[in-house]
Amino acid sequence: MALFTLLQSLCSRVAQRSTVLALDRVGREAENALAGEPNREADMQRTATCHCGALKVIASGEPERVYLCHCQACQRRTGTAFHFGTSWPKSQVRIEGAHKIYERGADSGSKIRFYFCPNCGSNLYWESDRSPATCGVAGGAFTGSDLPSPESSIFEDDMHDWLGLPSVTEHHRQGRPPVTG
């Protein structure tokens, strides 16, 4: 029961932060419009691409939320220890290229749909009946590294213990060097 209360509290704080950020963004946009200044945030576009480049998701402006999810469903879907996600209003996102859709039940009880490339299988975009005006885009699929840092971490009960370690023994700016010998 304590975990449920903790999750409710975390969700409430994230929702409050998202509301404050959205209201702040609307306020800045209104001030800029009154001053005759261009809306740079709305003009900014980021492109997420699949592995083969055939499927693209173009998002304009700033994401509503950037987060990490440690749930087991995300671990299976991504094939890694956690999912790095971004949430956007659907009005700020468009999909280009052929895609297939996989639908399943979410832990919340709603349906969630994942859009993936039929050629390489990369999953770039998802939407849920729980929040019909919002969609998600895989953070790691965006070109460049100009996304804001994650502001929340969810389903930490499923987080791998080693993610909590303060450091790792090897650091590589890019890929690991080839094994020799």
SULTAHU-V130219 format. One record per helix or strand of 3 or more residues. SS is the DSSP state (2 for helix, 1 for strand). FROM is the first residue (numbers start at 0). LEN is the number of residues. If there is no record, write none. Layout:
ss->{SS | SS}
from->{FROM | FROM}
len->{LEN | LEN}
//
This chain:
ss->{2 | 2 | 1 | 1 | 1 | 2 | 1 | 2 | 1 | 1 | 1 | 1 | 2 | 1 | 2 | 1 | 2 | 2}
from->{1 | 39 | 44 | 55 | 64 | 71 | 82 | 89 | 92 | 99 | 110 | 122 | 128 | 133 | 138 | 151 | 155 | 160}
len->{33 | 4 | 5 | 5 | 5 | 7 | 7 | 3 | 4 | 6 | 6 | 6 | 3 | 5 | 3 | 3 | 3 | 4}
//
